[in-house]
Amino acid sequence: DIMVVLEAHTEENIDNLVAAKQKLIDLGYKIYNVDYDDDLASRTNCYTNRLSMMFLSKYPINNFKTIKLGNLRNCMIANIKINDKIVRFIGIHLDDRLEETRVRQINDLTKEIDKSNMPTVVMGDFNAMHGDDLWPARFLKTKLSKLLSQIIIPSFYKRVIGMAQGKTLYNLENNTNLIDIDNKHKPTTTPKIRDFEFLPSIRLIQIDHIYASKYIKIKGFSISADGGADHRAISSIISI
């Protein structure tokens, strides 16, 4: 019913999505395309300069807006009417490089969330793990892990170590009434990233999350099969 698609397309290939977009419209989706609006000066090594994300809903959207998080990139906020109640859905893709940047972004987000007490769902790629509860995060903080990061795909490994610090999710959980609906914190991403497609498609770390207000009922949570990317799609059934 409601979807957030990150890194959905670039400005260069949007024309190739016309057929796919029409199929989504035929299925009843209202579609919003949002430019990431990144700080391009700091992302000179990015594989593309003009990424966009998409928000899709079969439910009527009362209000849709974007706000910039951490003075870096946009997030999407939609107030959607469900069963005579307004529910706020937020789609985010936090920075992948530095935990300090993600903390700034999540702090901006919590300020926005706390402006209203309406039921809220936040979903997307947080590029952040829970810091202490699972072996990947604990291992990534060890001296051995930091040593390995010097020799195993250093540019990637060092970023992943930063994602394991746990500050970003700690700030979100302690400054809002939101909880991660997957309390088992199952991994969502694999090492089979761009330029390293030869690596195995095995889920290792959880950096994709769906957070919801504590009084929203969660009826199910699932992680999809490999769809060709290093991230697996995640979904939930909720009751308002």
C-alpha positions as CSV (number, residue, x, y, z in Angstrom):
1,D,0.0,0.0,0.0
2,I,2.8,2.4,0.9
3,M,6.4,2.1,-0.4
4,V,9.7,4.0,-0.2
5,V,12.2,3.3,-3.0
6,L,15.7,4.6,-2.5
7,E,18.2,5.3,-5.2
8,A,15.3,4.8,-7.5
9,H,16.7,6.5,-10.5
10,T,19.1,9.2,-11.8
11,E,18.2,12.2,-13.8
12,E,19.8,10.5,-16.8
13,N,17.7,7.4,-16.8
14,I,14.3,8.7,-15.7
15,D,13.0,8.4,-19.3
16,N,13.6,4.6,-19.1
17,L,11.2,4.4,-16.2
18,V,8.1,5.7,-18.1
19,A,6.7,2.2,-18.7
20,A,7.4,1.0,-15.1
21,K,5.9,4.2,-13.7
22,Q,2.7,3.8,-15.8
23,K,2.3,0.2,-14.4
24,L,2.5,1.6,-10.9
25,I,-0.1,4.3,-11.7
26,D,-2.4,1.6,-13.1
27,L,-2.0,-0.3,-9.8
28,G,-3.3,2.8,-8.0
29,Y,-0.2,4.4,-6.7
30,K,0.3,8.1,-6.3
31,I,4.1,8.7,-7.0
32,Y,6.4,11.4,-5.7
33,N,9.9,11.7,-7.1
34,V,12.3,13.5,-4.7
35,D,15.9,14.6,-5.5
36,Y,18.4,13.7,-2.8
37,D,19.8,17.2,-3.1
38,D,23.1,16.0,-1.7
39,D,26.1,18.2,-1.0
40,L,27.7,17.4,-4.3
41,A,31.0,19.2,-3.4
42,S,31.6,16.6,-0.7
43,R,30.5,13.6,-2.8
44,T,33.0,13.9,-5.7
45,N,33.5,10.1,-5.7
46,C,29.8,9.3,-5.9
47,Y,28.9,7.0,-8.8
48,T,26.2,9.5,-9.9
49,N,25.5,13.1,-9.1
50,R,21.7,13.2,-9.4
51,L,20.0,10.5,-7.5
52,S,16.3,10.5,-6.7
53,M,14.1,8.6,-4.3
54,M,10.4,7.7,-4.7
55,F,7.4,7.7,-2.3
56,L,4.4,5.7,-3.4
57,S,0.9,5.4,-1.8
58,K,-2.4,3.9,-2.6
59,Y,-4.0,5.9,0.2
60,P,-4.9,9.6,-0.1
61,I,-2.0,11.8,0.9
62,N,-3.2,14.9,2.8
63,N,0.2,16.6,2.8
64,F,3.6,15.8,1.3
65,K,6.8,17.6,1.9
66,T,10.6,17.2,2.0
67,I,13.0,18.5,4.6
68,K,16.8,18.5,4.6
69,L,18.5,16.5,7.3
70,G,21.9,17.5,8.6
71,N,22.2,20.1,5.8
72,L,23.0,17.2,3.5
73,R,20.0,15.4,1.8
74,N,16.3,15.3,1.7
75,C,13.9,13.0,3.4
76,M,10.2,12.5,2.4
77,I,7.3,13.1,4.8
78,A,3.7,12.2,3.9
79,N,0.6,12.6,6.1
80,I,-1.8,9.8,4.9
81,K,-5.4,9.2,5.9
82,I,-6.0,5.6,7.0
83,N,-9.3,4.6,8.7
84,D,-10.2,8.2,9.5
85,K,-6.8,8.8,11.1
86,I,-3.8,10.7,9.8
87,V,-0.6,8.7,10.0
88,R,2.8,10.3,9.2
89,F,5.1,8.2,7.0
90,I,8.7,9.2,6.6
91,G,11.2,7.9,4.1
92,I,14.9,8.4,4.8
93,H,18.3,7.5,3.4
94,L,21.0,8.6,5.8
95,D,24.6,9.4,4.9
96,D,26.8,6.3,4.4
97,R,30.1,7.9,5.2
98,L,30.2,9.2,8.8
99,E,28.3,8.4,12.0
100,E,28.7,12.1,13.0
101,T,26.7,13.1,9.9
102,R,24.0,10.5,10.6
103,V,23.7,11.7,14.1
104,R,23.1,15.3,12.9
105,Q,20.6,14.0,10.4
106,I,18.7,11.9,12.9
107,N,18.7,14.8,15.4
108,D,17.0,17.0,12.8
109,L,14.5,14.2,12.1
110,T,13.6,13.8,15.8
111,K,12.9,17.5,16.1
112,E,10.5,17.2,13.1
113,I,8.8,14.1,14.6
114,D,8.4,15.7,18.0
115,K,6.4,18.6,16.5
116,S,3.4,16.4,16.4
117,N,2.1,13.4,18.4
118,M,0.4,11.8,15.3
119,P,1.2,8.1,14.7
120,T,4.4,7.8,12.8
121,V,6.3,5.3,10.7
122,V,9.9,5.9,9.6
123,M,11.4,3.6,7.0
124,G,14.5,3.4,4.9
125,D,18.2,2.9,4.7
126,F,19.6,4.3,8.0
127,N,23.2,3.2,7.3
128,A,23.3,2.5,11.0
129,M,23.2,-0.6,13.3
130,H,22.1,-1.1,16.8
131,G,25.4,-0.9,18.6
132,D,25.6,-3.7,21.2
133,D,23.0,-6.4,20.7
134,L,24.3,-8.5,17.8
135,W,27.6,-10.1,16.9
136,P,28.2,-8.1,13.6
137,A,28.1,-4.8,15.5
138,R,30.2,-6.1,18.4
139,F,32.8,-7.6,16.0
140,L,33.1,-4.5,14.0
141,K,34.2,-2.6,17.1
142,T,37.1,-5.0,17.9
143,K,40.8,-4.3,17.3
144,L,40.8,-7.3,14.9
145,S,38.1,-5.7,12.8
146,K,39.9,-2.4,12.6
147,L,43.0,-4.2,11.5
148,L,41.1,-6.0,8.8
149,S,39.7,-2.8,7.6
150,Q,43.2,-1.7,6.5
151,I,43.5,-4.6,4.0
152,I,39.9,-5.7,3.1
153,I,38.2,-3.1,0.8
154,P,39.3,-0.3,3.1
155,S,37.0,2.4,1.7
156,F,34.0,0.1,2.3
157,Y,35.0,-1.6,5.5
158,K,35.9,1.6,7.4
159,R,32.4,3.0,6.6
160,V,30.8,-0.2,7.9
161,I,32.7,0.1,11.2
162,G,31.3,3.6,11.6
163,M,27.8,2.2,11.1
164,A,28.2,-0.1,14.0
165,Q,28.7,2.6,16.6
166,G,25.0,2.7,17.5
167,K,24.7,6.4,18.2
168,T,22.3,7.2,15.4
169,L,19.6,4.7,16.5
170,Y,20.2,5.4,20.1
171,N,19.4,9.1,19.6
172,L,16.2,8.2,17.6
173,E,14.9,5.8,20.2
174,N,15.7,8.0,23.2
175,N,14.2,11.2,21.7
176,T,11.0,9.8,20.2
177,N,8.4,7.2,21.0
178,L,9.5,5.1,18.0
179,I,10.7,1.5,18.2
180,D,12.4,-0.7,15.6
181,I,9.6,-3.1,14.7
182,D,12.1,-6.0,14.0
183,N,13.1,-6.7,17.6
184,K,15.3,-9.6,16.4
185,H,17.4,-7.1,14.3
186,K,17.8,-9.5,11.4
187,P,20.4,-8.5,8.8
188,T,19.3,-6.8,5.6
189,T,22.4,-6.2,3.5
190,T,25.1,-8.2,1.9
191,P,28.7,-7.6,0.9
192,K,27.8,-8.0,-2.8
193,I,28.1,-4.2,-3.4
194,R,28.7,-2.2,-6.6
195,D,32.1,-3.1,-8.1
196,F,32.3,-6.2,-5.9
197,E,29.5,-8.3,-7.4
198,F,31.7,-11.4,-7.0
199,L,31.2,-11.4,-3.3
200,P,28.5,-13.7,-1.8
201,S,24.9,-12.5,-1.4
202,I,24.7,-13.4,2.3
203,R,22.9,-11.0,4.7
204,L,25.4,-9.8,7.3
205,I,24.3,-6.5,8.9
206,Q,21.1,-4.7,9.6
207,I,21.1,-1.1,8.4
208,D,17.6,-0.9,6.9
209,H,14.9,-0.4,9.4
210,I,11.2,0.3,9.9
211,Y,10.4,2.3,13.0
212,A,6.9,2.9,14.3
213,S,5.1,4.6,17.2
214,K,4.7,2.3,20.1
215,Y,0.9,2.3,19.9
216,I,0.8,1.2,16.2
217,K,0.1,-2.5,16.1
218,I,2.6,-4.6,14.1
219,K,1.1,-7.7,12.5
220,G,4.1,-8.9,10.5
221,F,7.6,-8.2,9.3
222,S,9.5,-9.7,6.4
223,I,12.8,-9.5,4.5
224,S,12.5,-10.2,0.8
225,A,14.6,-12.5,-1.2
226,D,17.6,-11.3,-3.2
227,G,16.3,-8.9,-5.9
228,G,19.7,-8.0,-7.4
229,A,20.9,-5.3,-5.0
230,D,23.1,-5.5,-1.9
231,H,20.0,-4.4,0.1
232,R,17.0,-6.7,0.6
233,A,13.6,-5.1,0.6
234,I,11.9,-5.1,4.0
235,S,8.1,-4.8,4.7
236,S,5.6,-4.8,7.5
237,I,1.9,-5.2,8.0
238,I,0.6,-2.6,10.5
239,S,-2.8,-1.9,12.0
240,I,-4.0,1.6,12.7
